[in-house]
Amino acid sequence: MCPGSPGVFLPGNDRPPLLQGSATIQCIALVMFPAMLVVALLQVDEQSARRPCAESDLYNGWSGTLSGRSGTLTARPRPQIAGCSMIVGSGLGLNSTESLELVQAIASGAGCNATSLDPAQLVQACVRQLNSIALDGNQLGDAGVAILAGALSTPAGREPLPFEMTLSLGAANIGRLGAIALADLLRRPSNTVVNLALDWNAIGMEGSVALGNALSRYRVGSGVMQNTALRVLGLERCSVGDAGAIALGTALSDNPLLPLREIRLEGNGIGPAGAARLGSALETNTHLRMLNLALNPIGPAGAIELARGLRRNAALERLDLGGCELGDAGTVALATALRSNLALRTLNLQGNGIGAEGAHALASMLRINPSLRSINLRLNGLGHQAATALLEAARNGEAATRGAGRLEELLLEHNLVLLDVLPTVGANRTEAAGTLPPTLLAQAASVGVAASGAVQS
């Protein structure tokens, strides 16, 4: 019991977690700050009630069980989102009608326990519980995405959603109109979307340009607005093209407050022009940590433009250029740029038709570059001499000698290296298979890299 406060008593085992502690602290909390205490306890109750909601949660225990002699699936009940903090709906195989029902439930606050609120407040109360919506592989279509984007758009005059939002909508039958609806969401000052995955949707150049423009600085009246939330953007296999890449590169250059750290642009038909704009953005951007441009025909000309950006960039740590038709000319340009780059850690150059000239340029770079830890050179035309030069450079280069840098992984499978399998030689393990020339084996062991390769027939 608190001194001077008769009737206020909490047995030790019955005290709420926030009140456990010394009697003095309890008395202060109960006597001086009762309103704050009630608010804190309500917040704890609200947080404990919020949970990730998978299929059985969204559909009130429905699990797709068979019924009747025909063995047909029982119909899904109407979805409910009461108490959900995350919508875990990827891979449910929802058709377009079922997908629309689910996003309408999200937008309308279906099943939420806030009946005292007016309809507009009810919707916001329910949506404000969410921090993640994953609906990959369902047939949302443009209509479903427009409903979802509208639900996440905070009306004027109201506070933004309280949680950072992750939207994962890959392979959801989204086209240009759905991308434009999401772009409108990203442009809003109240937007809280930090992770947007739209991979494997045919949003096309128009949709991707709209997204890029939404991330750039733009004028509203006499002021300037800009997205300051998005950190991850996934647009793999979205038919982005050069126009979309240029719009995204412009956003990376023109919006210094855009915290975008990761962009996935694999397989989008991006050529030299798109690569040039992204390369220009790399010269000044200080946020981007990962850029995936694999399987885009940027060619030697595009690689040269990217190299110009890398020469001055001090932030990018992972660059994926696998299958980009770089050839020796593009590889030489990149290697030259990386002689002065101190940020990049992982470089994927798989399947780029790299021969002796490109390999020797990389080897020369490795002698002085202190930052690279992993290089993927699988599926190129490298022979024994090229592999030897790379390993020798990693072992005897200036960076390795000074202890400033150490290559940890060199991937050489499916090249013309004269051995069955190069050994994996790491700090804690050694796995060797096949026959390796003694000099190359000694070099691999000395470097301590994970080196592997196989004979091409």
PyMOL commands that set and color helices and strands:
alter all, ss='L'
color gray80, all
select helices_A, chain A and resi 12-14+17-19+23-32+34-49+55-58+96-108+119-127+141-151+176-187+204-215+241-254+272-284+299-312+327-338+356-366+384-396+398-402+438-447
alter helices_A, ss='H'
color red, helices_A
select strands_A, chain A and resi 51-53+66-67+72-73+84-88+132-134+165-168+193-197+218-220+223-225+232-234+262-264+290-292+318-320+346-348+374-376+409-415+421-425+430-433+450-455
alter strands_A, ss='S'
color yellow, strands_A
deselect
rebuild
show_as cartoon
